[in-house]
Amino acid sequence: MVPIARCGCGGECACNLVAGDNVQVSGSGTSAVPWVVTAITDCPEVRQCISGVDGVDYDPTTGVLDVCVSPDAGNGLTRDANGCLYVAGAPGTVITGCGLVGDGTPATPVTANTGVWPFTCTPETNGSIVACDANGQLRGEPPYHTYYFQSIQEQLFPANPVVPAADDTVVLTFTFDIVNPDPCRTMRVIQWRDLDVDFNLPVGADAASGISTDEMTHTTNTGTATVLDTHTQVGKVTQPNAALAPGAGVTLSLEAALGKGSGGATYNRIQGSFRVVLMPV
């Protein structure tokens, strides 16, 4: 700042001070109000005119402009040891691993490296599922399993009861509890049930046996002596109506039915067997 009282002129002064670039002049040039010449710096005015926008940081205290680097996870833009901006990896390069192809361009996007569907059915309705687990790993559908269960049960009748005359008379029911052990898949129950009954048949006696209402054996003693412990093991495959959901259970039953008893026919032993296969629906 330079104060100037007069120009050194006598009488009225014809001096005239004009402010140039980056200069400010105030005052009238008198002793009481001298001219004041002040240099003007640009920085305060510039700071008042700019501010940070998207991608830019501006500190109004220091006047420093800087780029804004996102701290969010997955951002590949960082600063190198010199403070310069740096993007990890070659720009525009995509490196694919197992199961992926493509370079990430519109012409060749990154896709799964799939094979050709070799079946006449469509993959949209018959293809299996690939899902992402909680750890971000791809998983296929759970494996298919079959399960086998077996139960052989027997009851003796030392009192030798008489064989009922009426057809399909249920004299004993065997049961077998099974549970679907598969954690994922519903199972179809396929069961083989067989029955074996020991008959004592005097000469001319008759006896029949079967499962529930299905008569499967009919024996007559046409000989000249009593036949003891004659028996025939018979069975059949059946399927309960309801499939088993994962962890669900069902009680299977086998009804030993006798009939056509005559001539003093008796029985002394009944054996029932369950052989069960669980297959995915």
C-alpha positions in Angstrom: 0.0 0.0 0.0 1.5 3.4 -1.1 -0.1 6.6 0.2 0.5 9.7 -2.0 -0.5 13.1 -0.5 0.1 15.4 -3.5 1.9 15.2 -6.9 4.3 18.0 -6.0 2.3 20.5 -8.1 1.7 24.1 -7.2 -2.0 25.1 -7.0 -4.3 22.5 -8.2 -2.8 19.2 -9.1 -3.5 17.7 -12.4 -2.3 14.2 -11.4 -4.7 11.4 -12.1 -4.1 7.9 -10.8 -5.8 5.1 -12.8 -5.9 1.5 -11.4 -4.4 -1.1 -13.7 -4.6 -4.9 -13.6 -4.6 -6.3 -10.1 -4.4 -2.8 -8.6 -7.0 -0.9 -6.6 -6.8 2.9 -6.0 -8.7 4.7 -3.3 -8.6 8.2 -1.8 -8.6 11.7 -3.5 -5.0 12.7 -3.3 -5.3 15.3 -0.6 -3.3 15.4 2.6 -6.4 14.4 4.5 -7.5 11.7 2.1 -4.4 10.6 0.2 -4.5 8.1 -2.6 -4.0 4.5 -1.5 -2.7 2.0 -4.1 -3.4 -1.7 -3.2 -2.3 -4.8 -5.0 -5.1 -7.3 -5.6 -4.4 -11.1 -5.4 -6.6 -13.5 -7.4 -6.8 -16.5 -4.9 -9.5 -15.2 -2.5 -11.7 -14.3 -5.4 -11.1 -17.7 -7.1 -11.9 -19.5 -4.0 -15.2 -17.8 -3.8 -16.1 -18.9 -7.3 -15.5 -22.7 -7.2 -16.8 -25.6 -5.2 -16.6 -29.4 -5.3 -18.8 -31.2 -7.8 -19.2 -35.0 -8.5 -15.8 -36.6 -8.4 -14.0 -33.5 -7.0 -13.0 -32.5 -3.5 -12.5 -28.8 -2.7 -11.0 -27.5 0.5 -12.1 -23.8 0.9 -9.6 -23.3 3.7 -6.5 -24.4 1.7 -7.9 -23.8 -1.7 -6.8 -27.2 -2.8 -8.7 -29.1 -5.5 -8.5 -32.9 -5.5 -10.3 -35.9 -7.0 -12.7 -37.8 -4.8 -11.8 -41.5 -4.6 -14.6 -43.8 -3.4 -13.9 -45.8 -0.3 -16.6 -48.4 -1.2 -15.5 -52.0 -1.5 -14.9 -53.1 -5.1 -13.6 -49.8 -6.3 -10.5 -50.4 -8.5 -9.3 -46.8 -8.6 -6.5 -46.1 -6.1 -3.4 -43.9 -5.6 0.0 -45.1 -6.3 3.2 -44.4 -4.2 3.5 -41.0 -6.0 0.0 -40.0 -5.2 -1.2 -40.5 -8.8 -4.4 -42.2 -9.7 -4.0 -45.8 -10.5 -6.4 -48.5 -11.8 -5.4 -52.1 -11.0 -5.1 -54.3 -14.0 -4.9 -53.4 -17.6 -7.8 -51.2 -18.7 -10.5 -53.0 -20.5 -9.0 -56.5 -19.8 -11.2 -59.2 -18.3 -9.4 -62.4 -17.1 -11.8 -65.3 -16.9 -11.3 -68.5 -14.9 -12.7 -72.0 -15.1 -16.2 -72.1 -16.5 -16.2 -68.6 -18.0 -15.4 -67.3 -21.4 -15.4 -63.8 -23.1 -13.5 -60.6 -22.7 -16.3 -58.4 -21.4 -16.8 -56.4 -24.5 -20.3 -56.0 -26.1 -19.2 -58.3 -28.9 -17.9 -61.0 -26.6 -19.5 -60.6 -23.1 -18.4 -62.8 -20.3 -20.7 -65.9 -20.2 -20.7 -69.4 -18.8 -18.7 -72.0 -20.8 -21.7 -74.3 -21.4 -21.9 -77.4 -23.5 -24.6 -78.4 -26.1 -27.8 -79.8 -24.6 -27.8 -83.4 -26.0 -31.4 -84.4 -25.2 -34.6 -84.1 -27.2 -36.4 -82.6 -24.2 -35.9 -78.9 -23.5 -33.5 -77.6 -20.8 -36.1 -74.9 -19.8 -38.4 -77.6 -18.4 -36.0 -80.5 -17.7 -32.7 -78.9 -16.9 -31.3 -79.0 -13.3 -30.6 -75.9 -11.2 -27.3 -74.2 -10.4 -27.6 -71.9 -7.4 -25.3 -69.6 -5.4 -24.8 -70.5 -1.7 -24.3 -68.2 1.2 -20.5 -68.2 0.6 -20.9 -67.1 -3.0 -20.0 -70.6 -4.4 -22.0 -72.1 -7.2 -23.8 -75.3 -6.2 -25.7 -77.9 -8.2 -28.8 -79.8 -7.2 -28.5 -82.3 -4.3 -27.5 -85.8 -5.4 -30.1 -88.5 -6.0 -30.2 -91.3 -3.4 -32.3 -94.5 -3.0 -32.8 -96.0 0.5 -33.5 -99.6 1.5 -35.3 -100.8 4.7 -36.2 -104.3 5.8 -38.2 -105.9 8.6 -38.9 -109.6 9.1 -41.5 -110.4 11.8 -42.8 -113.7 13.2 -45.5 -114.7 15.6 -46.0 -118.3 16.9 -49.4 -119.8 17.9 -48.7 -122.8 20.2 -52.4 -123.3 20.8 -53.0 -124.2 17.1 -56.1 -122.1 16.4 -58.6 -123.3 13.8 -58.3 -121.7 10.4 -61.3 -119.4 9.8 -63.9 -120.7 7.3 -64.7 -117.2 5.9 -62.5 -115.9 3.1 -60.0 -113.1 3.8 -60.3 -113.1 7.6 -57.5 -111.0 9.0 -56.0 -112.8 12.0 -52.8 -110.7 12.5 -51.5 -107.4 11.3 -47.8 -106.6 11.1 -46.6 -102.9 11.0 -43.3 -101.3 10.0 -42.4 -97.6 10.6 -40.1 -95.9 8.1 -38.9 -92.3 7.7 -37.6 -90.6 4.6 -33.9 -89.8 5.6 -33.2 -87.6 2.6 -32.9 -83.9 3.6 -33.9 -82.5 0.3 -36.0 -84.9 -1.9 -39.5 -86.3 -1.7 -39.4 -90.1 -2.0 -41.7 -92.6 -3.5 -42.3 -95.8 -1.4 -42.0 -99.1 -3.2 -42.6 -102.0 -0.8 -42.4 -105.8 -1.2 -44.5 -107.6 1.4 -44.5 -111.4 1.8 -46.5 -113.8 4.0 -45.7 -117.3 5.2 -48.2 -119.3 7.2 -47.6 -122.8 8.7 -50.8 -125.0 8.5 -51.5 -128.4 10.1 -53.9 -130.2 7.7 -55.6 -133.5 8.7 -56.7 -135.7 5.8 -59.2 -133.8 3.6 -58.7 -130.5 5.4 -58.5 -127.1 3.5 -56.8 -123.8 4.3 -56.1 -120.6 2.4 -53.9 -117.5 3.1 -53.2 -114.1 1.6 -52.5 -110.4 2.2 -55.5 -108.3 3.1 -58.3 -109.2 0.6 -55.9 -110.9 -1.8 -56.1 -114.6 -1.4 -52.8 -116.0 -2.6 -52.6 -119.7 -1.5 -55.2 -122.5 -1.1 -54.1 -125.9 0.1 -56.0 -129.2 0.4 -54.7 -132.4 2.0 -55.6 -135.1 -0.5 -53.3 -137.6 1.1 -53.9 -140.4 3.7 -52.0 -138.8 6.7 -52.0 -135.4 8.5 -49.7 -132.9 7.0 -47.8 -130.8 9.6 -46.3 -127.3 9.1 -47.0 -127.1 5.4 -46.4 -123.6 4.2 -45.8 -121.4 1.1 -44.2 -118.0 1.2 -45.9 -115.6 -1.2 -45.6 -111.8 -1.7 -46.2 -108.8 -3.9 -45.0 -105.3 -4.7 -47.3 -102.4 -3.7 -46.9 -98.7 -3.4 -48.6 -96.5 -0.8 -50.6 -93.7 -2.2 -48.7 -90.8 -0.6 -45.0 -89.9 -1.3 -42.8 -89.0 1.6 -41.5 -85.5 2.0 -38.0 -85.0 3.5 -38.1 -86.2 7.1 -41.7 -87.5 6.9 -42.6 -90.9 8.1 -45.3 -93.6 7.3 -46.5 -96.8 9.0 -46.7 -99.7 6.6 -49.0 -102.6 7.4 -49.3 -106.2 6.3 -52.6 -107.9 7.1 -52.3 -111.8 7.3 -55.7 -113.0 6.1 -56.8 -116.7 6.4 -59.9 -118.5 5.1 -61.5 -121.6 3.6 -60.7 -123.5 6.8 -62.3 -127.0 7.0 -61.6 -130.5 8.2 -59.9 -129.4 11.4 -57.2 -127.3 9.7 -55.1 -125.2 12.1 -52.1 -122.8 12.0 -49.2 -122.4 14.4 -46.9 -119.7 12.9 -47.2 -116.6 10.7 -44.3 -114.7 9.3 -44.5 -111.3 7.6 -41.7 -109.4 5.8 -41.3 -105.9 4.6 -38.6 -104.9 2.1 -38.9 -101.3 1.2 -37.1 -99.1 -1.3 -37.4 -95.2 -1.3 -36.9 -93.7 -4.7 -36.8 -89.9 -5.6 -40.1 -88.7 -7.0 
